[in-house]
Amino acid sequence: MISAPTMARAAGCSYRQLDHWVRNGILVPAVGAHGSGTQRRWSAAQVPLVRLVTRLSALGAPATVLRRAVETAGDLDARTFLFVTLDGTVTAPDDFAVAEGYVVDVEAIMPVQRELVA
């Protein structure tokens, strides 16, 4: 399990930003904090998803898009690129030409997970 500060570093976001996403229901840690003095814990498998949220946020995606992207991301290992529509639905690259949205390079997300797991 990974601590929240370690997850923030691995995902390229600040601890405050990660905390904001959790408090607003965009991301859910593997183990939630239960009162004062306890910490949220994350699984290594969640790193790519948190990196996806970090990248979309950096591109200016609103919270509704971030939330929907998390819900529809599925298996990030099975894709090379993700296309996230303006409503946050994660789809295959075939949809690039038919809709507006965000393109995310999965290769830029996945190596971090492999480093943490190895």
N, C-alpha and C positions, 0 to 999 in steps of 0.2 A: 504494500500500500504506500501511497505517496502523500506527503503532507501538502497542505494548500500552498505554502510558499514555494515548495519544489515544483508543484504543478504550474504555478504562475510563471516561474522561470522557464520551464520546459515549453509552455504554450506561447511565450513571448508577450505576456500581458502583466499588468501589475496585480499585486495581491488584492488591492482595493477593487479593481475591475472584476476579478474573479469572484470576490465576495458580493459585489453588486449583481452579477449574473445569477448567483445562487439565491440571493435574497429576493430577486424578481422572478424566480421560477424558470429561468432560461436554461440553467444547468443544474444537475442534481449529482452531488458527490456519491461515491460508493457507500460511504459511511458518513452520516450527518453528525453535526455537533449536537450534544445533548446537555445544554446548560453551560454555565461559566466554567472556564478552565478546560473544556474539551475541544478537540480539533476535528474539522472535517478531514476525511481521508479519501483519496482518489485512487482508482486502479490505473495501472499502466495502460490498459486498453482504452481509457478515456482521454488520453493525451491527444490523439488525432481530432477528436470531437471538440475539445476545448480549443485546439489550434484553429479549427474551422471557424468557430465562433469569434476568435481573436481576429482572424483574417477578414471575415465579413464585417465585423465592427470597424476595422481600420478602413474598409471601403465605404463606410458610411451607412451600412445597413441598419435599419431601426430594430428595436427590440422584438417587434412582431415577426420580422423576417428571421432573426436569430432563433427565436423560439420554434418556429415552423421548421427551420433547417435542422435543428437538433432532433425534432420529431421524425423527420423524413430521411435523415442521412443514411440509415442502414449500414451495410458493411463497407466501410471506407477502403478496405484492402482490395476490394473487387473492382476498383475503378482507377483510371488514370487522371481524369478530370471530373470535377463536379460542376454542374450548372445549377445555380440557385436562382429561381425565378423571383420576381419582385415581391411575391407574397410569401417567399421563404421555402417553397417546395424544392427539394433536391431531386434533380432529374439527370438523365444521361446526356452526354455531350451532343447527341443528335438534335436536341432541342435548341441549340445555340441560335440557329437561324430563324426560329419562329417566335422567340419571346425576348423581352428585355430582362436583364438580371445580372448576376455575379458569376464569374468563372473562377474556380479555385483549383489549383494544381495539387492533386493529392500527393504526389511525390514530395512536395514541400512540407506536407503534414506528416507523412508516415515515418521518415527516418528517425524522428525524435522518439517515437514509440519503440522502435527497434533498439535504439541506444539505451533506453531505460530498462528494457526487458533483458537485454544481453548481459 
